[in-house]
Amino acid sequence: MAREAGCIAGLGVALRVFTLLDDEVEVGALVSDGDTVEAGTVLASVTGPARSILAAERIALNLLGHLSGVATATRALVDRVEGTQATVLDTRKTTPLWRRLEKAAVAAGGGGNHRMGLYDAVLIKDNHIEAVGSPAEAVRRAREHVGDDMKVEVEIERVDELESVIEAGADVVMLDNMAPADMRRAVEMAGGRCLLEASGGITLESVRAVAETGVDFISVGSITHSAPSLDVALDFAGG
């Protein structure tokens, strides 16, 4: 049962805990991942030996509560930017061993996923740039190494760095901790030649203003590393 309103994610994973522990336990989902529910909504049924159900209870609730919390935090941001072209993304800041689950929860909340790991895209951050001298040089070296088929994204801190990284071959440019006015300038300068991602300290209160600048993506680390768990419970039914 949901004890508070929210967006559900991880229900199938949570129910699998019961059946892995004891194949005599029968489970049935009553809602789907991505559904928004009110407090008091019954989410699923679990039937079987009480010992097995109680042994699995806390693990199942931890999974369901955390993942639904991620989905709920994501949905709040997605709802706030509705009507703009911006997609809310997660970041690399995921819990060890939970990455696929947390990214699935972000998707359930209506958000998009950033890269899954080091293997499916290049993301150039400040330390990479310091190591080679400039954002544009980092992009050039990355592009030479991975070729044309892999996405290369680079972080910049100033709008005057934008033109050089586009010319160097960046597919996505991350606008790090920029003011909305600077983001608007970047959108105008890019003119569709690359995708633009806003990042850095974006909150539920500020996300709409960021989205209205015209950026393509808004990445928010807090939806995975700081989202509060949704309050869910397992209650035995009388009878």
FENPE-V120446 format. One record per pair of residues at least 6 apart in sequence whose C-alpha atoms are under 8 Angstrom apart, sorted by the first residue. I is the first residue (numbers start at 1). GAP is how many residues later the second one is. Records with the same first field share a line. If there is no record, write none. Layout:
I=GAP, GAP
This chain:
1=39, 40, 41, 42, 43, 231, 232, 233, 234
2=35, 36, 37, 38, 39, 40, 41, 228, 229, 230, 231
3=36, 37, 38, 228, 229, 230
4=34, 35, 36, 226, 227, 228
5=31, 32, 33, 34
6=30, 31, 32, 33, 62, 63, 66, 224
7=26, 27, 28, 29, 30, 61, 62, 64, 65, 68, 101, 102
8=24, 25, 26, 27, 28, 29, 56, 59, 60, 61, 63, 64, 100, 101
9=23, 24, 25, 55, 58, 59, 61, 62, 95, 96, 99, 100
10=23, 53, 54, 57, 58, 91, 95
11=18, 21, 22, 53
12=17
13=47, 50, 51
14=45, 46, 47, 49, 50
15=12, 31, 45
17=39, 42, 43
18=7, 9, 34, 35, 38, 39, 42
19=6, 7, 8
21=31, 35
22=30
24=24, 25
25=21, 22, 23, 24, 27, 28
26=20, 21, 22
27=17, 18, 19, 20
28=16, 17, 18
29=14, 15, 16
30=12, 13, 14, 15
31=12, 13
33=75
34=37, 74, 75, 76
46=7
47=6
57=177
61=171, 172, 173
64=166, 168
65=164, 165, 166, 167
66=161, 162, 163, 164
67=34, 35, 38, 162
68=37, 161, 162
69=158, 159, 160, 161
70=32, 35, 36, 39, 153, 154, 157, 158, 159
71=34, 35, 36, 37, 38, 39, 152
72=37, 158
73=36, 150, 154
74=14, 32, 35, 36, 37, 149
75=34, 35, 36
76=128
77=11, 127, 130
78=9, 10, 31, 32, 33
80=124, 127, 128
81=126, 127, 130
84=127, 128, 130
85=126, 129, 130, 131
86=125, 128, 129, 130, 131, 132
87=24, 25, 129, 130, 131
88=23, 24, 129, 130, 131, 132
89=17, 22, 23, 24, 25, 128, 129, 130, 131
90=13, 16, 21, 22, 23, 24, 129, 130, 131, 133, 134
91=22, 23, 24, 128, 129, 130, 133
92=22, 23, 24, 25, 129
93=128, 131, 132
94=8, 130, 131
95=7, 129, 130
99=17
100=16
102=122
103=10
106=6, 7, 117, 118
107=6
115=6
120=30, 31
121=29, 30, 31, 32
122=20, 28, 29, 30, 31
123=29, 30, 31, 32
124=11, 14, 15, 28, 29, 30, 31
125=29, 30
126=29
128=10
129=6, 8, 9
132=6
135=19, 20, 21, 26, 30
136=25, 28, 29, 32
137=31
139=13, 14, 15, 26, 29, 30, 31
140=28, 29
142=10
143=9, 26
151=19, 20, 21
152=17, 18, 19, 20
153=17, 18, 19, 20, 21
154=11, 16, 18, 19, 20
155=18, 19, 20, 21
156=6, 17, 18, 19, 20
157=18, 19, 20, 21
158=17, 20
159=23, 24, 26, 27
162=11, 24, 27, 28
163=26, 27
165=8
166=24, 27, 28
170=24
171=23, 24
172=22, 23, 24, 25
173=21, 22, 23, 24
174=22, 23, 24, 25
175=8, 21, 22, 23, 24
176=22, 23, 24
177=21, 22, 23, 24
178=20
180=29, 30, 33
181=32
183=15, 27, 30, 31, 32
184=29, 30, 31
187=9, 26, 27, 28
195=20, 21, 22
196=19, 20, 21
197=18, 19, 20, 21, 22
198=12, 17, 19, 20, 21
199=19, 20, 21
200=19, 20
201=19
202=18
203=17
207=11
210=8
211=7
